[in-house]
């Protein structure tokens, strides 16, 4: 809910609508100043909040070769 998946067509979960506006700093949201973000990025993960066509603020992924 605090870190929703956002596209032009939808916000999921629906209860996350008020958290989709990332210009408002809210408790529990992941952002680039968050310790969680910094730890994942330091270890080679990428974050869905940096995607361009859609945003998935709860999503981290790492390509494993």
Residue pairs with C-beta under 8 A, 6 or more apart in sequence:
1 13
1 15
1 16
1 19
2 16
2 19
2 26
2 27
2 28
2 29
2 30
2 57
2 58
3 16
3 19
3 28
3 29
3 30
3 49
3 57
3 58
4 11
4 12
4 13
4 16
4 17
4 19
4 20
4 57
4 58
5 11
5 12
5 16
5 48
5 54
5 55
5 56
5 57
5 58
5 59
6 20
6 54
6 55
6 56
6 57
7 53
7 54
7 55
11 17
11 20
19 26
19 29
19 57
20 55
22 29
22 31
22 49
22 55
22 57
25 31
29 57
30 36
30 37
30 47
30 49
30 57
30 58
31 37
31 49
32 49
37 47
37 49
40 47
40 60
41 47
43 62
44 62
45 60
45 61
45 62
46 60
46 61
46 62
47 59
47 60
48 54
48 55
48 56
48 57
48 58
48 59
48 60
48 61
49 55
49 56
49 57
49 59
